[in-house]
């Protein structure tokens, strides 16, 4: 399925009953003192969220207004899930988009996870002691195990060995065939995407100043044809001023580094009551749709309101942007080869290994579909040492997003790859892991 196909997927499950069950089960497994201590760290939308611009890249909040630190990932999952159930207005709905569905699925798979052996029990009990990256990878491993149990596989989680790399699971019921499962997960934006976002924010600050000096409010729409570090700030500001003078008339103004257009927005207007910068707010104020496929990101702001819940906005500015340079497209559309290679190295000699890979997908269609093509190409060309077999790979693409006033939603779309003639393994292996 291509990006547009995935976006059109209908909602099929109300996850709130699952979330409620998961919170009850998982909260009972953690030290209440630890969880209380984690609540003292910032995890809700606060005053910094109100007064700073919002920057979304591939649906992920970055940059200005983000506080460093915060609760450890497992604690954050529990706290955001409870806020979601309580309909807390200050819910960090950007983080909740992935973390709440993930917690719901994890909490409702505990019975299957218990059958995976003592190492799985140990990992569940140790989630509060792990780093956030370890929590992310561990929960994915446990979910792959749980889905495998439901598919009828007899799995045992393998104990970690600091002296050598080992896979996650050994399969015990493949008629004597020695077989294992190895899991890899990528989460968040890449370093390149974060660097690009930081450069965009600098341009936004200069562009906003140009608009304020002219006493106008509106949306700047920029397409960059060169890497962001090559865009001259003075030329960017000059083009902003030219676009303001040409507002809503004709095509974008072009320069050597790209093009730019400006569209005016009303100084003040009412909106449907919602959370500040929720998908509903962004669509009504800035014409930004959650499933849009034209831009890489948006930086936006309005006059700081007193609370997160709003019915009125004033002084709107935004920069919608996309990076079309060949270097940017190449680096952002990278596939999963490095994850696959890392996984194959953990399969023991003389054994057969099944590989599970998961990664977040929030890019616009041009990049997401290029990445899909790249993955298909890589999985046709990839090779490994002669002493192992890797007949099947399952790739989970995770589309986490907030909807409406900030309701978490998760779509999982799966790519299946098998050595020619061995597609039958997918009748025995689980495919979807998170849904």
VMD Tcl script that draws the C-alpha trace (Angstrom):
set ca {
  {0.00 0.00 0.00}
  {1.22 3.50 -0.82}
  {1.03 6.50 1.49}
  {-2.30 7.74 0.13}
  {-3.83 4.27 0.53}
  {-2.75 4.06 4.16}
  {-4.15 7.50 4.97}
  {-7.57 6.40 3.76}
  {-7.74 3.46 6.16}
  {-10.93 3.50 8.24}
  {-10.82 3.44 12.03}
  {-11.86 -0.04 13.17}
  {-11.32 -0.08 16.95}
  {-12.12 2.20 19.87}
  {-9.00 1.73 21.94}
  {-10.25 3.33 25.19}
  {-11.36 0.02 26.79}
  {-7.93 -1.42 25.93}
  {-6.18 1.66 27.34}
  {-8.15 1.45 30.59}
  {-7.36 -2.24 31.00}
  {-3.68 -1.70 30.17}
  {-3.27 1.16 32.65}
  {-4.82 -0.93 35.45}
  {-2.68 -4.00 34.71}
  {0.62 -2.23 34.12}
  {0.33 0.30 36.94}
  {-0.01 -2.61 39.35}
  {3.35 -3.94 38.15}
  {5.45 -0.84 38.87}
  {6.72 0.77 42.05}
  {4.20 3.52 42.93}
  {6.97 5.64 44.46}
  {8.90 5.54 41.17}
  {5.83 6.46 39.15}
  {5.01 9.34 41.52}
  {8.56 10.65 41.16}
  {8.21 10.56 37.37}
  {5.04 12.69 37.61}
  {7.21 15.51 39.00}
  {8.92 15.79 35.61}
  {7.21 17.80 32.83}
  {5.02 15.68 30.55}
  {1.93 17.83 29.93}
  {1.40 20.84 27.70}
  {2.42 23.84 29.80}
  {3.14 27.57 29.58}
  {6.11 26.97 27.26}
  {3.71 25.32 24.81}
  {1.43 28.37 24.90}
  {4.08 31.02 24.23}
  {6.40 29.26 21.74}
  {5.83 28.46 18.07}
  {4.89 24.89 17.21}
  {7.05 22.97 14.75}
  {5.82 19.69 13.29}
  {8.01 17.53 11.04}
  {6.43 14.35 9.67}
  {3.76 14.77 12.35}
  {6.37 14.84 15.14}
  {6.72 17.88 17.40}
  {10.27 19.26 17.44}
  {12.25 22.36 18.34}
  {10.90 25.47 20.03}
  {8.94 25.06 23.25}
  {10.02 21.47 23.85}
  {11.37 20.88 27.35}
  {14.40 18.64 27.84}
  {14.09 15.64 30.09}
  {10.67 14.51 31.20}
  {9.61 11.07 32.42}
  {11.27 7.87 31.30}
  {9.44 6.38 28.29}
  {7.50 3.67 30.14}
  {6.40 6.15 32.80}
  {5.42 8.64 30.10}
  {3.31 5.95 28.42}
  {1.42 5.27 31.65}
  {0.95 8.95 32.48}
  {-0.20 9.96 29.00}
  {-2.61 7.03 28.88}
  {-4.16 8.11 32.17}
  {-4.41 11.71 30.94}
  {-6.09 10.44 27.79}
  {-8.66 8.48 29.82}
  {-9.26 11.49 32.10}
  {-9.73 13.73 29.05}
  {-7.07 16.06 30.48}
  {-7.01 19.28 28.44}
  {-3.22 19.54 28.87}
  {-2.59 16.07 27.43}
  {0.53 16.07 25.26}
  {-1.41 14.72 22.30}
  {1.64 14.77 20.01}
  {3.46 12.20 22.17}
  {0.24 10.34 22.99}
  {-0.36 9.52 19.31}
  {2.18 6.68 19.47}
  {2.61 6.01 23.16}
  {-1.03 5.51 24.13}
  {-1.88 2.92 21.44}
  {1.41 1.16 22.14}
  {0.63 0.93 25.84}
  {-2.89 -0.31 25.07}
  {-1.58 -3.15 22.92}
  {1.20 -4.01 25.36}
  {-1.13 -4.16 28.37}
  {-3.63 -6.39 26.59}
  {-0.89 -8.85 25.54}
  {0.44 -9.65 29.02}
  {-1.10 -13.14 29.11}
  {0.70 -14.13 25.90}
  {3.91 -12.49 27.12}
  {3.83 -14.64 30.27}
  {4.24 -17.75 28.10}
  {7.53 -16.49 26.62}
  {9.62 -17.65 29.56}
  {11.55 -16.16 32.49}
  {13.56 -13.72 30.36}
  {10.34 -12.08 29.17}
  {9.10 -11.84 32.78}
  {12.41 -10.26 33.73}
  {12.13 -7.66 30.98}
  {8.57 -6.72 31.88}
  {9.61 -6.27 35.51}
  {12.64 -4.18 34.48}
  {10.91 -1.67 32.18}
  {11.04 1.08 34.80}
  {14.84 0.64 35.09}
  {15.59 0.90 31.37}
  {16.55 3.87 29.24}
  {13.83 5.23 26.96}
  {15.48 3.63 23.91}
  {15.61 0.27 25.67}
  {11.91 0.55 26.61}
  {11.01 1.18 22.96}
  {12.93 -1.80 21.61}
  {11.95 -4.13 24.49}
  {8.22 -3.50 24.14}
  {8.46 -4.15 20.41}
  {10.27 -7.43 21.06}
  {7.61 -8.49 23.56}
  {4.79 -7.57 21.17}
  {6.39 -9.64 18.39}
  {6.55 -12.53 20.84}
  {2.92 -12.12 21.89}
  {1.69 -12.00 18.29}
  {3.76 -15.11 17.52}
  {2.12 -16.99 20.39}
  {-1.31 -16.08 19.03}
  {-0.19 -17.36 15.63}
  {0.54 -20.75 17.20}
  {4.34 -20.60 17.60}
  {6.03 -22.02 20.69}
  {8.50 -19.26 21.63}
  {11.07 -18.86 24.38}
  {12.80 -15.55 24.90}
  {16.58 -15.99 24.90}
  {18.58 -14.62 27.80}
  {20.87 -11.73 26.90}
  {24.55 -12.60 26.56}
  {27.00 -9.71 26.95}
  {29.78 -11.74 25.32}
  {27.98 -12.21 21.99}
  {24.95 -11.17 20.00}
  {21.90 -13.39 20.33}
  {18.41 -13.23 18.80}
  {15.26 -12.49 20.78}
  {13.44 -15.83 20.50}
  {13.91 -19.49 19.84}
  {11.03 -21.28 18.09}
  {10.34 -24.74 19.50}
  {7.68 -26.23 17.23}
  {8.97 -26.14 13.66}
  {9.38 -29.95 13.43}
  {12.97 -29.96 14.65}
  {14.17 -27.11 12.44}
  {16.42 -24.79 14.51}
  {14.83 -21.37 14.10}
  {14.90 -17.99 15.83}
  {13.27 -14.55 15.59}
  {15.20 -11.27 15.70}
  {13.58 -7.83 16.08}
  {14.81 -4.32 15.25}
  {13.00 -1.02 15.73}
  {13.76 2.53 14.63}
  {11.94 5.35 16.40}
  {11.79 9.12 15.95}
  {13.28 11.43 13.35}
  {16.77 10.98 11.95}
  {19.66 13.29 12.87}
  {19.48 14.77 9.37}
  {15.78 15.59 9.75}
  {16.40 17.24 13.13}
  {19.27 19.30 11.71}
  {17.08 20.37 8.80}
  {14.27 21.32 11.19}
  {16.63 23.51 13.25}
  {17.68 25.43 10.11}
  {14.04 25.93 9.12}
  {13.31 27.43 12.55}
  {16.01 30.05 12.05}
  {14.47 31.04 8.72}
  {11.06 31.15 10.36}
  {12.27 33.58 13.04}
  {13.65 35.94 10.39}
  {10.56 35.59 8.19}
  {8.23 36.27 11.12}
  {10.13 39.48 11.87}
  {9.65 40.61 8.27}
  {5.89 40.01 8.53}
  {5.62 41.83 11.84}
  {7.48 44.85 10.50}
  {4.92 45.06 7.70}
  {2.01 44.54 10.09}
  {0.66 41.56 8.18}
  {-0.32 38.04 9.23}
  {-0.37 34.95 7.13}
  {1.21 31.80 5.76}
  {4.58 31.60 4.04}
  {4.92 28.55 1.79}
  {8.51 27.67 0.90}
  {10.04 24.99 -1.30}
  {13.81 24.55 -0.92}
  {15.68 23.11 -3.90}
  {19.07 23.15 -2.18}
  {20.13 21.83 1.25}
  {18.83 24.14 4.00}
  {22.32 25.23 5.05}
  {22.79 26.69 1.54}
  {19.77 29.01 1.73}
  {20.98 32.63 2.25}
  {19.00 34.28 5.05}
  {19.06 37.72 3.40}
  {17.71 36.32 0.14}
  {15.01 34.42 2.03}
  {13.87 37.62 3.78}
  {13.96 39.54 0.51}
  {11.74 36.93 -1.12}
  {9.34 37.02 1.86}
  {8.94 40.78 1.40}
  {8.36 40.39 -2.34}
  {5.80 37.66 -1.71}
  {3.93 39.87 0.79}
  {3.63 42.57 -1.85}
  {2.32 39.97 -4.30}
  {-0.02 38.33 -1.78}
  {-2.59 35.95 -3.26}
  {-1.70 37.01 -6.80}
  {-0.14 34.55 -9.22}
  {2.44 31.82 -8.85}
  {5.14 31.55 -6.17}
  {8.19 33.77 -6.54}
  {11.29 31.82 -7.53}
  {14.95 32.10 -6.58}
  {18.10 30.05 -7.15}
  {17.51 28.18 -3.89}
  {13.77 27.53 -4.33}
  {10.42 29.30 -4.34}
  {8.12 31.08 -1.93}
  {4.51 32.24 -1.75}
  {2.53 34.19 0.84}
  {-1.15 33.93 1.73}
  {-2.80 36.34 4.14}
  {-4.71 35.18 7.22}
  {-7.26 37.12 9.30}
  {-5.83 39.00 12.29}
  {-8.43 37.52 14.66}
  {-11.15 34.89 14.26}
  {-13.11 32.38 16.32}
  {-12.65 28.63 15.97}
  {-14.44 25.53 17.19}
  {-13.51 25.00 20.85}
  {-10.46 22.73 20.85}
  {-6.88 22.43 22.10}
  {-4.29 24.91 20.90}
  {-2.45 23.50 17.87}
  {-4.58 20.37 17.80}
  {-5.18 18.92 14.31}
  {-8.60 20.57 14.37}
  {-7.03 23.94 15.27}
  {-4.30 23.65 12.63}
  {-6.83 22.88 9.92}
  {-9.20 25.72 10.83}
  {-6.46 28.35 11.30}
  {-3.67 27.37 8.90}
  {-5.34 24.96 6.47}
  {-3.03 22.16 7.68}
  {-4.49 18.67 7.41}
  {-3.06 15.73 9.37}
  {-2.86 13.64 6.20}
  {-1.56 16.38 3.89}
  {1.14 15.22 1.48}
  {2.54 18.49 0.12}
  {4.85 19.67 2.93}
  {7.57 18.24 5.16}
  {6.63 20.43 8.08}
  {4.93 23.50 9.50}
  {6.17 26.11 11.97}
  {3.29 28.19 13.31}
  {2.09 30.39 16.14}
  {-0.71 32.63 17.32}
  {-0.85 35.18 20.11}
  {-0.34 33.18 23.32}
  {-3.74 32.30 24.87}
  {-4.17 31.96 28.65}
  {-5.06 28.24 28.43}
  {-4.64 25.24 26.16}
  {-8.37 25.16 25.35}
  {-9.20 27.92 22.85}
  {-12.13 29.35 20.91}
  {-10.37 32.40 19.45}
  {-7.02 33.10 17.82}
  {-5.10 36.27 16.98}
  {-1.95 37.21 15.04}
  {-1.41 33.97 13.08}
  {1.93 33.24 11.40}
  {3.13 30.03 9.79}
  {5.80 28.66 7.52}
  {4.88 25.55 5.53}
  {8.01 24.03 4.05}
  {9.42 21.16 2.08}
  {12.96 20.27 1.08}
  {13.34 19.01 -2.48}
  {17.14 18.92 -2.84}
  {18.50 15.65 -4.17}
  {20.63 15.25 -1.04}
  {17.66 15.78 1.28}
  {15.41 13.37 -0.59}
  {18.11 10.70 -0.65}
  {18.89 10.97 3.06}
  {15.26 11.17 4.20}
  {14.02 8.28 2.06}
  {16.55 5.78 3.41}
  {15.24 2.27 3.92}
  {15.83 -0.38 6.57}
  {18.96 -2.06 5.27}
  {21.09 -1.14 8.29}
  {18.44 -2.55 10.64}
  {18.17 -5.75 8.57}
  {21.95 -6.20 8.49}
  {22.10 -5.70 12.26}
  {19.40 -8.33 12.69}
  {21.06 -10.94 10.46}
  {24.27 -10.67 12.50}
  {22.40 -11.96 15.54}
  {21.21 -15.20 13.92}
  {23.39 -18.14 15.07}
  {25.32 -20.16 12.48}
  {23.45 -23.20 11.24}
  {20.03 -21.76 12.07}
  {17.10 -20.17 10.28}
  {16.08 -16.68 11.34}
  {12.92 -14.65 10.80}
  {13.41 -10.89 10.97}
  {10.94 -8.28 12.25}
  {11.58 -4.58 11.66}
  {9.42 -1.60 12.71}
  {9.81 2.08 11.93}
  {7.62 5.22 12.14}
  {6.28 6.63 8.88}
  {4.93 10.17 8.84}
  {6.57 11.60 5.72}
  {4.63 13.07 2.83}
  {3.78 10.70 0.02}
  {6.73 11.58 -2.22}
  {9.23 10.56 0.47}
  {7.24 7.74 2.09}
  {6.60 6.05 -1.26}
  {10.24 6.48 -2.30}
  {11.23 4.80 0.97}
  {8.81 1.95 0.28}
  {10.38 1.43 -3.14}
  {13.82 1.57 -1.55}
  {12.87 -1.09 1.01}
  {11.47 -3.37 -1.70}
  {14.67 -2.90 -3.69}
  {16.90 -3.52 -0.67}
  {15.08 -6.69 0.33}
  {15.50 -8.04 -3.20}
  {19.23 -7.34 -3.21}
  {20.33 -7.92 0.38}
  {22.62 -10.85 1.13}
  {24.07 -12.56 4.19}
  {26.69 -15.09 5.21}
  {26.27 -18.61 3.90}
  {25.97 -20.27 7.33}
  {22.45 -18.96 8.10}
  {19.06 -18.80 6.40}
  {16.71 -15.82 6.52}
  {13.69 -16.85 4.44}
  {11.18 -14.19 5.61}
  {11.14 -10.59 6.82}
  {8.18 -8.62 8.21}
  {8.39 -4.81 8.10}
  {5.87 -2.85 10.19}
  {5.34 0.76 9.10}
  {3.72 2.70 11.94}
  {1.57 5.73 11.17}
  {0.91 7.40 14.54}
  {-1.13 10.59 14.45}
  {-3.45 12.75 16.50}
  {-6.94 13.41 15.15}
  {-9.53 16.10 15.89}
  {-8.88 17.76 19.23}
  {-5.93 15.42 19.87}
  {-7.23 11.85 19.88}
  {-4.42 9.26 19.45}
  {-4.65 7.03 16.39}
  {-2.32 4.34 15.04}
  {-2.25 2.60 11.67}
  {0.07 -0.34 11.08}
  {0.88 -1.29 7.49}
  {3.04 -4.35 6.79}
  {5.51 -5.20 4.04}
  {6.22 -8.93 3.66}
  {9.39 -10.19 2.00}
  {10.31 -13.83 1.42}
  {12.99 -15.73 -0.43}
  {11.47 -16.97 -3.70}
  {9.56 -20.17 -3.08}
  {9.36 -19.70 0.70}
  {6.33 -17.44 0.93}
  {4.54 -20.24 2.81}
  {6.26 -19.07 6.01}
  {3.72 -16.25 6.22}
  {1.03 -18.84 6.92}
  {2.89 -19.64 10.15}
  {4.32 -16.24 11.14}
  {2.36 -13.33 12.61}
  {2.20 -10.28 10.37}
  {0.70 -7.35 12.25}
  {2.31 -6.70 15.64}
  {0.74 -3.49 16.98}
  {-2.85 -3.85 15.74}
}
mol new
graphics top color blue
foreach p $ca { graphics top sphere $p radius 0.5 }
foreach p [lrange $ca 0 end-1] q [lrange $ca 1 end] { graphics top cylinder $p $q radius 0.2 }
display resetview
